Amino acid sequence: MFKDFKNKRYWILMPPFLITSIILAIYLPPKLKPLALLSVIVFWIVYYVWNYFGKKKSR
């Protein structure tokens, strides 16, 4: 049924980080708006670390 949505970790992490980055982009002062991109970087770090430990545990 959900063949395209195999990676549940991505879909668990994406909504909170997306909402956080949008809120930061809206409410941060113009000088600090690039910091909203940090949430995207943190998302990918958390995602890859979670995948790494998940695969390591399954071995």
C-alpha positions as CSV (number, residue, x, y, z in Angstrom):
1,M,0.0,0.0,0.0
2,F,2.7,2.5,1.0
3,K,5.5,1.3,-1.2
4,D,6.7,4.8,-1.8
5,F,6.8,5.7,1.9
6,K,9.2,2.9,3.0
7,N,11.4,5.1,5.2
8,K,9.3,5.9,8.2
9,R,12.1,7.7,9.9
10,Y,12.1,10.4,7.3
11,W,8.3,10.9,7.6
12,I,8.6,11.0,11.4
13,L,11.3,13.6,11.4
14,M,10.3,15.8,8.5
15,P,7.1,17.5,9.8
16,P,8.5,18.9,13.1
17,F,11.7,20.1,11.4
18,L,9.8,21.6,8.5
19,I,7.4,23.4,10.8
20,T,10.3,24.6,12.9
21,S,12.2,26.0,9.9
22,I,9.2,27.8,8.6
23,I,8.5,29.4,12.0
24,L,12.1,30.4,12.4
25,A,12.1,31.9,8.8
26,I,9.0,33.9,9.7
27,Y,9.8,35.2,13.2
28,L,13.6,35.7,13.1
29,P,14.8,39.2,12.4
30,P,16.0,39.7,8.9
31,K,19.6,39.6,9.9
32,L,19.2,36.1,11.5
33,K,16.9,34.5,8.9
34,P,19.7,32.3,7.4
35,L,19.8,30.5,10.8
36,A,16.5,28.9,9.8
37,L,18.6,26.7,7.5
38,L,20.3,25.2,10.5
39,S,17.1,23.2,11.2
40,V,17.4,21.6,7.8
41,I,21.0,20.7,8.5
42,V,20.1,19.3,11.9
43,F,17.3,17.3,10.3
44,W,19.7,15.6,7.9
45,I,22.2,14.9,10.7
46,V,19.5,13.3,12.9
47,Y,18.1,11.4,10.0
48,Y,21.4,9.8,9.0
49,V,22.5,9.1,12.6
50,W,19.2,7.4,13.2
51,N,19.5,5.3,10.1
52,Y,23.1,4.4,10.9
53,F,22.2,3.2,14.4
54,G,19.0,1.4,13.1
55,K,21.0,-0.5,10.5
56,K,23.8,-1.2,13.0
57,K,21.3,-2.6,15.5
58,S,19.6,-4.9,12.9
59,R,23.0,-6.6,12.0
